[in-house]
Amino acid sequence: MKFFQFLEKALSESNGEPSGMRVQVFYLVVILVAVIAVGFIYVVWNHPDIVILYLTTIVTLIAVALGFKKWQKSDEVKEETKPEGKTG
């Protein structure tokens, strides 16, 4: 039961409210991990000469996703710190 409590807490905002975006990202990550694993097995067995290229592509995709999340979070922080009545 503690695992599900951990998931509930991990998929909630810092104030404890449920986060639909985090749930969607969780589903996406689970699906992507399965696809990447199957793809890696296929590449290792059938095309061992491009294993490094496959891994480089995966690392690049992960870096882009993490960079996007960092940008989104910093944009949210900027919005929260704007004085009231000010736009732009």
Secondary structure as UniProt FT lines:
FT   HELIX           2..10
FT   TURN            14..15
FT   HELIX           20..46
FT   HELIX           48..50
FT   HELIX           51..81
FT   TURN            84..85
//
